[in-house]
Amino acid sequence: MNRKSKIVLVIGGRGTGKTTYLENLLNKEAVVVELFKTDRYDGFKVRKTYEGLRLSDCVNTTVVMEDSTQLLAATSTKFLKQLIVSSKQLGSDVWCVFHSINFVPVFLLAMFDFIVFFPSEMPNKKAALEAYRAQICKILTKKVRKYRPLGVLENV
């Protein structure tokens, strides 16, 4: 399989449809990484807690890191960071799910290819997306500019 090895950030508040979107979008062969086993993603072939994951589970596939905020804050996440950074060499697409753009680590802001937003309040979708764009611009200007030019905003 010829993959482009993309890193995708999925961002939205609780109950906005992030997990449902991924369940419907992704191939059931995807590797789902969770902090704890849940009843979500039941039909997926490989589901692991972060402790049970190996790099060999993640070669030439799609990896979903459900609740990446907690996964990347867990004590032994050096491996998960290595997985994200090495995704191109592994031939893997990595989808990282966050509840807020503020929770995305700087190293990921410097590497992502796409962002999928789920605004929690949708009375004015355009205004909500513009607010996200402004927030990302502020974060990138402050934290990531030395790593990547601001042209990354074209992906938003």
N, C-alpha and C positions, 0 to 999 in steps of 0.2 A: 504494500500500500504506500502511495506517495503522499506524505503529509507535509504541510507547511510549517508545522511545529509552532503554533501560535499560543501566546499567553493572553487569556481573556479574563478580564475582571467583571464580575457580575455583582452589582451594587444596588442595594435597596433595603428599606426597613423590614421589620418582621411582618409577615403576612402579605407581602406585596406580590408574591407569585414567582420568586426566584427559583425555588426548588421545583415547582410544577413546570416552569418553563424548561428547565434542564432535563427533567424526566421525559418531557414530550419531544425535545429537540435532539437529544443525544442517542447514539446507538447503545443498545443494551449491553454491548461488549465493553463499555467504558469502565474504568477503575474508579470507584468512589471511595474517597478517604474521609473518614469521620472520626471525631474525637471519641464518640461512643456509638455503638450500634443503635440505630433507630428503625422505625418501620418504613421510613422513606426509602426510595430506590430499591424496593424489594425485588423487582424484576431484573435488576442488573446482575451480570455474571460475576463480577468481582467486587466485593465490598470489604474494606479493611479498616481497622482502626489504625491510627498512625504508627502504633508500635509494631503491628504485624506486616507493615508494608516493606517490600524490597524493591530495589531498582529493576530487577528482572520482571516484576509485575507491571512495570510502566513503560516497557519498550514498544514503540510503534503503536500507540493507542491513545485514547483520550482519558485524561485524569481529571476528576472533579474533586476539588478540595472543599467539601461542604463546611461552612462556618470557618473560613480561613482565619478569622480574627483569633478564635480560640486555638485552632491548630498551630498557628505560628507563634502564639504566646505560650504554648506548652513547653515544658522544660527541655525536652530532647528534640527540638525541631531543626537542628542543623541538617539532618537528613532531608527534611521537606524543602528547606531552602536550596539544598544541593539539587534536588529533583527539579525545582522550578528553573534554576540557573542552567541546568544541563538538559533542559527539555528539547532543545534543537538537536543535540547529539543523540538523545534517546529516540528521536522521531516522534515525540509526543506532543499533543495539544494539552495545555493545562488550563482549566477553568477554575478560578479562585472566587469563592462567594464571600462577600463582606456585607455587613449591615450599614456601613457608612464609608464614604471616601476618606474620612479622617482616620479610619482603622487600617488603611492600606500602607504597608511598610514602604519606606523610601526606595529600597532596592527594586520593589515591584513597579513602582511608579516610573522608574527609569527603564523598565524592560517591557511593559505591556504592549500588546498589539491592538487590542480592541477593548472597549468598555461597553457593557450593556447595563443601562440604568432602569431601575424600577422606582420612580418617584412615589412616595407614600401618599402624598396628597395630589390628586390629579384634576382639580377643578380647572387649572390652566396648565396643561402639559407643557406648552412651549415655555412658559415662565419657569416651571420646575426644572426643565432641561437647561435653560440659560443659567439658572442658579447653580446647577452642577458644574457647568462649563466655567463659571466665574470662580467657583471653589477650587476646581482643578488647576486653573491658571494660577491662582494664588499659591497653592501648594507647590506646583512645579517651579514657579519663579523663586520661591523661598528655599526649597529643598533639593531640587533635581537639576536645576539649570547647569550646574557644573558637569553633570553626567550626560545630559541629552538636550539638544536644542528644543526650544518651545514649539517647533514645527510638529511635535507629537500631538498637539491639540487638534490637528486635522483628523485624527482617528476618533475623536469624541463624537 
